Amino acid sequence: MKIGELAKRTGLAPSRIRFYEGIGLLKVERQANGYRSYPSQAVLLLNLIASAQQAGFTLDEIRALLPPDLAEWQHGSLVETLRNKVRDIEAMEARLAQSKAHIHALLADIEGKPAGIDCATNAKPVLSHIRSGEMEGSSLAPDDVAMFRKASRRRREEPT
C-alpha cells in the first residue's frame, strides 16, 4: 500500500510515517518508480508504536522491544519489559508525590507570610527554610523532566 493509504488507515501523518521509516522502526520497499510500498503489517506496527509512545515508551525502548518480525514476539521478554516500565512509572509517581509535597510546603511558607511584609522580604525566611533542609527538594530525575517535555511536544504535535 502507498503512504497515503497507510496514513489514512493509521491516522498518522505521512511525515510521521516517514520519520519512523527514517529511524529504522518501519521497513519499506521502494517500487521501480521510487514510490514507497508498505506491507499490510505496517498498520499493526504503526499502531503498536503509537500505543507504546502513549504509554510512555521512548523510541529507543520501542526499537529494543519490537522483534524484527511481529510473528516472533518473545513472550518472556515482552512481559519483563512491560513490568519494568510499570516499575519505572511507579518510581516516577513516588518522585512526583514528593515534588508535589515540596511545592505545597513552599506554597504554605509563601502564603503564610506575616501581615505587613512584602513578598521580597518574606522570601528571605522562605529561602532560609529551604536551605536549612527542613523542606526536601524536588526529587524528579532528569529523565522524568525529559519524558514530560517529550509528552508535551507529542500532545502539541497531534492533530486535534
C-alpha positions as CSV (number, residue, x, y, z in Angstrom):
1,M,0.0,0.0,0.0
2,K,1.1,3.6,-0.6
3,I,1.8,6.1,2.2
4,G,-1.5,7.9,1.8
5,E,-3.5,4.8,2.3
6,L,-1.3,3.8,5.3
7,A,-1.7,7.3,6.8
8,K,-5.5,7.0,6.4
9,R,-5.6,3.6,8.0
10,T,-3.4,4.5,11.0
11,G,-4.4,8.2,11.5
12,L,-0.8,9.2,11.4
13,A,0.6,11.9,9.2
14,P,2.8,10.8,6.3
15,S,5.7,12.8,7.7
16,R,5.5,10.8,10.9
17,I,5.4,7.5,8.9
18,R,8.5,8.7,7.0
19,F,10.1,9.6,10.3
20,Y,9.6,6.1,11.7
21,E,11.0,4.7,8.5
22,G,14.0,7.0,8.7
23,I,14.9,5.9,12.2
24,G,14.5,2.2,11.3
25,L,11.3,1.3,13.1
26,L,9.4,0.7,9.9
27,K,10.7,-1.2,6.9
28,V,9.5,-0.2,3.4
29,E,10.2,-1.4,-0.1
30,R,10.7,1.0,-3.0
31,Q,8.9,0.4,-6.3
32,A,10.7,0.9,-9.6
33,N,9.1,4.4,-9.8
34,G,10.5,5.3,-6.4
35,Y,7.2,5.2,-4.5
36,R,7.2,3.5,-1.1
37,S,5.2,0.3,-0.8
38,Y,4.2,-0.7,2.7
39,P,3.1,-4.2,3.7
40,S,-0.3,-4.6,5.3
41,Q,1.6,-5.5,8.6
42,A,2.7,-1.8,8.7
43,V,-0.7,-0.8,10.0
44,L,-0.3,-3.1,13.0
45,L,3.3,-2.0,13.6
46,L,2.5,1.7,13.4
47,N,-0.4,1.2,15.8
48,L,1.9,-0.6,18.2
49,I,4.5,2.2,18.0
50,A,1.8,4.9,18.6
51,S,0.3,2.9,21.6
52,A,3.7,2.3,23.1
53,Q,4.6,6.0,22.8
54,Q,1.3,6.9,24.5
55,A,2.2,4.5,27.3
56,G,5.5,6.4,27.9
57,F,7.9,4.3,26.0
58,T,10.7,6.1,24.2
59,L,11.5,5.3,20.6
60,D,14.7,3.6,21.7
61,E,12.7,1.4,24.1
62,I,10.3,0.6,21.3
63,R,13.1,-0.3,19.0
64,A,14.6,-2.7,21.6
65,L,11.1,-4.2,22.3
66,L,9.9,-4.8,18.7
67,P,11.0,-8.1,17.1
68,P,12.3,-8.0,13.5
69,D,9.2,-9.9,12.6
70,L,6.0,-9.3,14.5
71,A,5.3,-13.1,14.4
72,E,8.3,-13.7,16.5
73,W,7.4,-12.0,19.8
74,Q,9.4,-13.3,22.8
75,H,6.7,-13.6,25.5
76,G,9.0,-13.6,28.5
77,S,11.0,-10.6,27.2
78,L,7.8,-8.7,26.4
79,V,6.3,-9.3,29.8
80,E,9.5,-8.4,31.6
81,T,9.9,-5.2,29.6
82,L,6.3,-4.2,30.4
83,R,6.8,-5.0,34.1
84,N,10.0,-2.9,34.1
85,K,8.0,0.0,32.6
86,V,5.4,-0.2,35.3
87,R,8.1,-0.1,38.0
88,D,9.6,2.9,36.3
89,I,6.2,4.7,36.3
90,E,5.6,3.8,39.9
91,A,9.0,5.2,40.9
92,M,8.2,8.4,38.9
93,E,4.9,8.6,40.7
94,A,6.7,8.5,44.1
95,R,9.1,11.2,42.9
96,L,6.2,13.3,41.7
97,A,4.3,12.9,45.0
98,Q,7.5,14.1,46.8
99,S,7.7,17.1,44.4
100,K,4.1,17.9,45.0
101,A,4.5,17.8,48.7
102,H,7.6,20.1,48.4
103,I,5.6,22.6,46.4
104,H,2.7,22.5,48.8
105,A,5.1,23.2,51.7
106,L,6.7,26.0,49.7
107,L,3.2,27.5,49.0
108,A,2.4,27.3,52.7
109,D,5.5,29.2,53.6
110,I,4.9,31.8,50.9
111,E,1.2,32.2,51.6
112,G,1.8,32.2,55.4
113,K,3.8,35.4,55.3
114,P,3.1,37.7,58.2
115,A,0.8,40.7,57.5
116,G,2.6,43.9,56.7
117,I,5.7,42.5,54.9
118,D,6.1,42.3,51.2
119,C,6.9,39.2,49.2
120,A,10.6,40.1,48.7
121,T,11.1,40.4,52.4
122,N,9.2,37.1,53.1
123,A,11.5,35.4,50.5
124,K,14.5,35.5,52.9
125,P,12.9,33.3,55.6
126,V,11.4,31.0,52.9
127,L,14.7,30.6,51.2
128,S,16.4,30.0,54.6
129,H,13.8,27.3,55.4
130,I,14.6,25.6,52.1
131,R,18.4,25.9,52.6
132,S,18.2,24.5,56.1
133,G,17.0,21.2,54.7
134,E,13.7,21.4,56.6
135,M,11.9,21.3,53.2
136,E,13.1,18.4,50.9
137,G,13.9,19.4,47.4
138,S,12.2,18.1,44.3
139,S,13.1,14.5,43.5
140,L,12.4,14.5,39.8
141,A,15.1,12.8,37.9
142,P,16.4,14.4,34.7
143,D,14.9,11.6,32.7
144,D,11.4,12.4,34.2
145,V,11.7,16.0,33.0
146,A,12.8,14.9,29.6
147,M,9.9,12.5,29.4
148,F,7.4,15.3,30.3
149,R,8.9,17.5,27.6
150,K,8.6,14.8,25.0
151,A,5.0,14.0,26.1
152,S,4.1,17.7,26.0
153,R,5.6,18.0,22.5
154,R,3.7,15.0,21.3
155,R,0.4,16.5,22.6
156,R,1.1,19.7,20.8
157,E,2.0,17.9,17.5
158,E,-1.0,15.7,17.5
159,P,-3.8,16.8,15.3
160,T,-7.0,17.9,17.1
